[in-house]
Amino acid sequence: MRRVIIVGAGPAGCITALCLARSRRVEAILVERRALPRPKTCAGGLSPWTLTLLAELGLRERVEPEGHPIRGATLANRRGEAVRLRGRHRAVVLPRSRFDAILAEEAVRAGATLREGERVRGLLRARGRAVGVVTDAGELEADAVVIATGAAPLEPRPHAAPREERFFGILARYEGLAGIDDELELYLEEEIRPHYAWVFPEGPSRANVGLCYRRSAGGASARELLDTFLARRLAERLRGASLVGRVVAHPIQATLWPRPEQLAAPGLLRVGEAGELVDAISGEGIYHALASGQLAAANLLEGGSAPEARYARAVQRALGPRLALGAALSVLGRSPLFPVVGGLLGVSPVRRAVEELFARL
Ligand SMILES: Cc1cc2nc3c(=O)[nH]c(=O)nc-3n(C[C@H](O)[C@H](O)[C@H](O)COP(=O)(O)OP(=O)(O)OC[C@H]3O[C@@H](n4cnc5c(N)ncnc54)[C@H](O)[C@@H]3O)c2cc1C
């Protein structure tokens, strides 16, 4: 039986392992450096399209009941004028420690082997091809290696963004935040445009609050940006709330367009954030992680030569246009026109038209 090693048990790695194991034709070994469940700095928003993909994978019924149900979103401009988007779309917010643990459990149930608490140190190579990994416990050979290590690169990235252009997210979790219900709250803030700040409810009185931003040389720190946002938008609602755990920041590896060399090499496939498959404006990456994991498994199972190149093309077809749209919006968002667009939220007829349009989608 062929053996595939998957490095990293986030959504991308777990879905790759699950789909391979379900085939019963491949031995899938999932190696995770931490013990599960493990925390992951993430707002845990599972978008409507992510829930649809989870349904295709037969996992929606397992995941959705555990999350906090979301029925809409509010988008506010810098003057506090907001559009309320409510329709038939459903989403959930589920802390990643739980979401990832469910996916790992399902991968194991399907027949994958999970080796937790074992760090992969590097790749084994022969004649320019990946033929296994070196872990804390020793060498492990394989017919193919899938890298699903998220933002943490296993090897230096060939096209790493300059330090001052790197993309980050910062997040705090509060118990007792007033005024949360079944809506995601998104805030357009001048200091972080074209990105945004958010409040994602995780329960009746618990929410995670954060923002994503591009670091600029000499600009405010992540913590200063978050503190400014909290003071400007949430001061009243945070009275009586308490911080749960620590404020955490994390890099986000996003791409404008997935290039073949960032996705694959002989014997090697990169899925999820390891392949930089994250939206460049919103920082959404769970959908891309699941979709690329599914495509990696499908192409490895298809047989024939060069599954790596087929996988890269499949990712470009399936996720390229979506990522390019995020990239285009990110460029637009930096233009002087962006505040004008935000300003339109203050015009009542425009607001009503957007709300009505969304309700019909
Ligand atoms: C603040 C913030 C908020 C976000 N909010 C959202 C959101 O609401 N919705 C959304 O869709 N996306 C969101 N994202 C993006 C999302 O978190 C990531 O894109 C997603 O987790 C990528 O999944 P992955 O499986 O590729 O990698 P990860 O989830 O990062 O998993 C990688 C795994 O690999 C393991 N690993 C790493 N190196 C090794 C090694 N050498 N050996 C063994 N194991 C290793 C890690 O421990 C980890 O478990 C957010 C990101 C940030 C920073």
The ligand as a Gaussian input file, in Angstrom:
#p B3LYP/6-31G(d) Opt

LIG

0 1
 C       -6.382000      36.317000      13.920000
 C       -6.823000      35.378000      12.805000
 C       -8.178000      35.190000      12.581000
 C       -8.611000      34.320000      11.559000
 N       -9.951000      34.124000      11.394000
 C      -10.403000      33.298000      10.428000
 C      -11.796000      33.032000      10.293000
 O      -12.642000      33.507000      11.074000
 N      -12.200000      32.208000       9.283000
 C      -11.307000      31.653000       8.417000
 O      -11.727000      30.940000       7.488000
 N       -9.970000      31.851000       8.552000
 C       -9.497000      32.643000       9.532000
 N       -8.141000      32.817000       9.715000
 C       -7.203000      32.061000       8.857000
 C       -7.116000      30.593000       9.324000
 O       -6.846000      30.537000      10.707000
 C       -6.009000      29.830000       8.576000
 O       -5.964000      30.194000       7.232000
 C       -6.208000      28.316000       8.693000
 O       -6.006000      27.908000      10.028000
 C       -5.259000      27.539000       7.782000
 O       -5.419000      26.162000       8.049000
 P       -4.207000      25.156000       7.811000
 O       -4.728000      23.789000       8.094000
 O       -3.586000      25.437000       6.499000
 O       -3.097000      25.560000       8.909000
 P       -3.198000      25.640000      10.506000
 O       -4.588000      25.717000      10.944000
 O       -2.274000      26.729000      10.910000
 O       -2.626000      24.238000      11.006000
 C       -1.256000      23.938000      10.848000
 C       -0.909000      22.795000      11.807000
 O        0.408000      22.330000      11.525000
 C        1.104000      22.081000      12.741000
 N        2.530000      22.178000      12.440000
 C        3.228000      23.297000      12.073000
 N        4.530000      22.989000      11.867000
 C        4.665000      21.660000      12.125000
 C        5.771000      20.758000      12.091000
 N        7.006000      21.175000      11.743000
 N        5.557000      19.458000      12.432000
 C        4.305000      19.026000      12.758000
 N        3.225000      19.836000      12.816000
 C        3.396000      21.133000      12.491000
 C        0.591000      23.200000      13.653000
 O        0.782000      22.882000      15.027000
 C       -0.892000      23.245000      13.262000
 O       -1.669000      22.349000      14.052000
 C       -7.663000      33.660000      10.735000
 C       -6.295000      33.832000      10.972000
 C       -5.867000      34.674000      12.009000
 C       -4.393000      34.842000      12.271000

